[in-house]
Amino acid sequence: MKPNHIFFSDLRSALLFITILPAGKNIPYSPMGMIRFFPLVGLLLGALLVCVDMAGSLFWPPSVAAVLDVVFLVIVTGAFHLDGLGDTADGIFSHRPRERALEIMKDSRTGMMGLVAVFCVLALKTAGIFSIKTTGTHAQILLLLFLVPAYSRAAMIFGIRFLPYGRKGTGTGLDLFEKKIRAKDFSWMFLPVASSLFLGYKGLVLNLLFIIMTGSILFFYKKKMNSITGDMLGAMNEILEAVLFLGTGAILV
């Protein structure tokens, strides 16, 4: 397969894996090839989010537009990451041994801790976007809506790189851990990082917040489970997205 074909095949594979966006038919599933494209898919989601926000803002006040933005993110990802968040919360906060916690995560039913976690993250995400929309300049609003989904999806690459997979021979995320990912798998992160510089010092704060939160979540996973799963990667994405929206909303005030 030619390099260009591999590039677009892996990109489309990433689109199909973490979104419901159409990417064509008969796309080869390429778990190790698609990992590097997570930030790029995030930028595409961010671009669509900007369009949704601009359209919603024509008809409704910022509070309603913020809710519509969050609903769009849920729909366009098929609630894939939210499902992981709910399962992760049910397992990790069950106060059970590691193996039992992993079994609870596999249960398709969502418990009280999962419902609470999903509600809190969606509420924080809505509050963060509302804060951005009511305190930032027009350019800052559009740029942050564009960038944050890319940062949150880039965080999953760090989870795959620095923690071992927690299940033996099964699970949605198993194929992502077939080989140790390389430095070049982080290459597409340069796009959101470079774009954040247009925010000035606020962009530096965004990157610092990303580093601190990504490190904190991985440290928590390491201490609690000594591993990571597909559900935990999804939870990581949702938590990062909420915190980055909320944090950037604070620095704009």
Wavefront OBJ file of the C-alpha trace (Angstrom):
o trace
v 0.000 0.000 0.000
v 1.336 3.437 -0.948
v 2.243 5.888 1.864
v -0.624 8.256 0.949
v -3.076 5.386 1.004
v -1.800 4.270 4.402
v -2.091 7.833 5.724
v -5.721 8.272 4.718
v -6.648 4.709 5.637
v -5.310 5.155 9.182
v -6.963 8.565 9.504
v -10.320 7.172 8.413
v -9.849 4.257 10.804
v -9.388 6.753 13.666
v -12.513 8.641 12.588
v -14.577 5.453 12.607
v -13.176 4.376 15.955
v -13.806 7.486 18.085
v -16.605 9.269 16.186
v -19.761 8.458 14.247
v -18.632 10.598 11.307
v -18.774 8.910 7.893
v -15.361 7.877 6.633
v -16.200 5.508 3.787
v -16.728 1.785 3.562
v -14.377 -1.187 3.769
v -11.828 0.749 5.811
v -9.156 -1.575 7.254
v -9.120 -1.485 11.044
v -5.655 -0.189 11.923
v -5.346 0.132 15.716
v -1.640 0.919 15.833
v -1.768 3.139 12.770
v -4.695 5.261 13.893
v -3.382 6.240 17.339
v -1.266 9.103 15.983
v -4.338 10.654 14.375
v -6.318 11.124 17.600
v -5.318 14.835 17.868
v -6.167 15.396 14.204
v -9.600 13.839 14.676
v -9.975 16.109 17.708
v -9.254 19.138 15.530
v -11.911 18.007 13.068
v -14.399 17.669 15.923
v -13.321 21.099 17.145
v -13.949 22.612 13.705
v -17.429 21.092 13.645
v -18.015 22.317 17.198
v -17.153 25.860 16.098
v -19.729 25.605 13.316
v -22.383 24.290 15.696
v -21.618 27.029 18.212
v -21.767 29.786 15.615
v -25.088 28.483 14.298
v -26.552 28.086 17.786
v -25.396 31.539 18.836
v -27.440 33.069 16.026
v -30.664 31.944 17.688
v -29.999 31.456 21.391
v -28.092 33.102 24.253
v -24.682 31.735 25.356
v -26.196 29.460 28.017
v -28.307 27.592 25.469
v -25.524 27.546 22.871
v -23.189 25.990 25.481
v -25.686 23.194 26.138
v -26.072 22.577 22.408
v -22.278 22.416 22.048
v -22.068 19.710 24.695
v -24.981 17.768 23.216
v -23.229 17.900 19.836
v -20.032 16.432 21.334
v -22.053 13.611 22.894
v -23.820 12.841 19.617
v -20.817 13.077 17.297
v -18.847 10.631 19.461
v -21.780 8.278 19.915
v -21.379 8.747 23.691
v -18.433 6.350 23.288
v -16.184 8.119 25.775
v -19.038 8.893 28.169
v -19.814 5.185 28.361
v -16.185 4.600 29.319
v -16.409 7.331 31.950
v -19.471 5.744 33.528
v -17.950 2.254 33.539
v -14.652 3.553 34.929
v -16.344 5.426 37.765
v -18.403 2.363 38.663
v -15.298 0.179 38.792
v -12.685 2.430 40.351
v -14.975 3.899 42.997
v -16.533 0.568 43.943
v -13.751 0.177 46.563
v -13.211 -3.389 45.391
v -9.946 -5.194 44.558
v -8.441 -4.477 41.141
v -9.719 -7.622 39.396
v -13.241 -7.107 40.715
v -13.139 -3.448 39.658
v -12.211 -4.544 36.126
v -15.172 -6.932 36.098
v -17.508 -4.144 37.180
v -16.220 -1.967 34.311
v -17.220 -4.699 31.850
v -20.810 -4.667 33.088
v -22.966 -2.907 30.490
v -25.224 -1.532 33.220
v -24.341 1.872 34.633
v -24.396 2.250 38.409
v -24.889 5.276 40.623
v -21.230 6.308 40.600
v -21.214 6.161 36.812
v -24.331 8.311 36.552
v -22.892 10.852 38.976
v -19.591 11.001 37.078
v -21.310 11.487 33.703
v -23.615 14.189 35.085
v -20.761 16.061 36.769
v -18.506 15.983 33.698
v -21.285 17.166 31.382
v -22.187 19.928 33.842
v -18.554 21.067 34.137
v -18.141 20.993 30.368
v -21.261 23.107 29.881
v -20.162 25.569 32.567
v -16.707 25.832 31.003
v -18.006 26.535 27.503
v -20.498 29.060 28.891
v -17.658 30.810 30.738
v -15.542 30.925 27.579
v -18.430 32.321 25.560
v -19.219 35.063 28.054
v -15.684 36.200 28.932
v -13.512 35.596 25.858
v -13.124 37.576 22.691
v -14.693 36.168 19.540
v -11.310 34.871 18.346
v -10.525 33.273 21.727
v -13.895 31.535 21.831
v -13.505 30.024 18.375
v -9.893 28.980 18.962
v -10.595 27.263 22.286
v -13.627 25.408 20.945
v -11.390 24.281 18.089
v -8.418 23.197 20.225
v -9.762 21.598 23.402
v -11.210 18.457 21.709
v -7.784 17.866 20.146
v -5.975 18.145 23.484
v -8.369 15.768 25.235
v -7.935 13.132 22.535
v -4.175 13.591 22.486
v -4.175 12.690 26.185
v -5.242 9.155 25.301
v -1.934 8.640 23.470
v -0.085 9.284 26.739
v -2.308 6.752 28.487
v -1.457 4.121 25.876
v 2.235 4.963 26.042
v 2.830 5.080 29.787
v 0.477 2.491 31.317
v 0.098 -1.222 30.537
v -3.209 -2.649 29.384
v -5.233 -3.979 32.283
v -7.131 -6.894 30.739
v -5.799 -10.215 29.542
v -6.679 -11.046 25.952
v -9.924 -9.070 25.785
v -11.399 -5.591 25.765
v -12.103 -2.728 23.348
v -8.701 -1.151 23.875
v -6.604 -4.331 23.627
v -5.514 -3.771 20.013
v -4.142 -0.324 20.882
v -1.483 -1.966 23.032
v -0.148 -4.505 20.508
v 3.170 -2.660 20.277
v 4.896 0.069 22.203
v 4.061 3.354 20.506
v 6.895 5.521 19.256
v 7.778 9.190 19.530
v 6.414 9.854 16.036
v 2.966 8.746 17.215
v 2.817 12.063 19.084
v 3.678 14.074 15.955
v 0.186 15.454 15.246
v 0.139 17.091 18.656
v 2.223 19.899 17.181
v -0.882 21.298 15.458
v -2.939 22.113 18.580
v 0.186 23.131 20.525
v 1.338 25.500 17.773
v -2.182 26.886 17.359
v -2.459 27.545 21.098
v 0.345 30.102 20.812
v -2.134 32.466 19.151
v -3.752 32.747 22.590
v -0.605 34.349 23.990
v 0.188 33.537 27.609
v -3.267 31.975 27.919
v -2.098 29.346 25.464
v 0.843 28.577 27.733
v -1.576 28.168 30.637
v -3.679 25.811 28.498
v -0.639 23.641 27.786
v 0.440 23.684 31.421
v -3.049 22.660 32.522
v -2.995 19.843 29.979
v 0.331 18.545 31.288
v -0.730 18.733 34.935
v -4.114 17.078 34.409
v -2.809 14.351 32.107
v -0.046 13.542 34.577
v -2.454 13.587 37.523
v -4.933 11.220 35.862
v -2.188 8.784 34.857
v -0.742 8.897 38.375
v -4.193 8.174 39.810
v -4.708 5.261 37.408
v -1.255 3.922 38.234
v -1.880 4.069 41.968
v -5.429 2.732 41.826
v -5.249 0.107 39.053
v -1.579 -0.072 37.963
v -2.922 -0.258 34.396
v -5.366 1.272 31.947
v -8.275 0.014 29.832
v -10.320 1.302 26.916
v -12.958 2.548 29.362
v -10.315 4.419 31.331
v -8.986 6.029 28.148
v -12.509 7.239 27.379
v -12.888 8.573 30.895
v -9.550 10.357 30.557
v -10.745 12.074 27.386
v -14.006 13.252 28.967
v -12.376 14.521 32.157
v -9.632 16.373 30.237
v -12.176 18.003 27.927
v -14.283 19.206 30.851
v -11.317 20.480 32.876
v -9.716 22.248 29.909
v -12.946 24.026 29.009
v -13.476 24.987 32.638
v -9.855 26.002 33.208
v -9.568 28.117 30.072
v -12.870 29.741 30.946
v -11.301 30.780 34.250
v -8.153 32.291 32.737
v -10.252 34.407 30.344
v -12.108 36.102 33.199
l 1 2 3 4 5 6 7 8 9 10 11 12 13 14 15 16 17 18 19 20 21 22 23 24 25 26 27 28 29 30 31 32 33 34 35 36 37 38 39 40 41 42 43 44 45 46 47 48 49 50 51 52 53 54 55 56 57 58 59 60 61 62 63 64 65 66 67 68 69 70 71 72 73 74 75 76 77 78 79 80 81 82 83 84 85 86 87 88 89 90 91 92 93 94 95 96 97 98 99 100 101 102 103 104 105 106 107 108 109 110 111 112 113 114 115 116 117 118 119 120 121 122 123 124 125 126 127 128 129 130 131 132 133 134 135 136 137 138 139 140 141 142 143 144 145 146 147 148 149 150 151 152 153 154 155 156 157 158 159 160 161 162 163 164 165 166 167 168 169 170 171 172 173 174 175 176 177 178 179 180 181 182 183 184 185 186 187 188 189 190 191 192 193 194 195 196 197 198 199 200 201 202 203 204 205 206 207 208 209 210 211 212 213 214 215 216 217 218 219 220 221 222 223 224 225 226 227 228 229 230 231 232 233 234 235 236 237 238 239 240 241 242 243 244 245 246 247 248 249 250 251 252 253
